[in-house]
Amino acid sequence: MNKSELIDAIATSSDLSKADSDKALAAVVEAIITAVRSGDKVTIPGFGSFSASERQARTGRNPQTGAVLEIPASKAPKFTAGSAFKAAVNGKS
């Protein structure tokens, strides 16, 4: 499912127009990004949670040349599926 198909599904199930569904989806995504960027964890009960995980600085190698390079510390977005979501995907009610 791509973004336009998701917008269609939102519009169908919520009786919103496609334009309003697009705005709603954009607002939800932006709110999640803003919260995780500021260090907060976003939890949607029954679905999952979004957070940022810290990656420490480390040493890596260029696979073509074998040269050693330093990889700086960074933050990575993380999603953890909730138990109800996992059960639904596995066909359990």
C-alpha positions, 0 to 999 in steps of 0.5 A: 500500500502506498501513500495514495492508497492509504489516503483512499482507505482513510477517506473511505473509512472515515467519510472524509474527503481525500483532501482532508484525509491527506491533511490528516495523514500529513498532520499525524506523520508530522506530529510523530516526527516532531515528537520523536525528534525532540526525544519523546516517545509516541505510543498508539495503544494497540498499534505500537510506539515510535522512539529514537534510539542512540547509535554510538560512534564506531569504527567501520571499513570501506568494503571496496578498499578496506580502509578504516573510517570513523562512523559518528554517533547518531540517532535512528528512528525506531518502531516497536509493534504493539501486541494487538498489532502483532496478533492481528498480523499473525491471524490471532484475534 
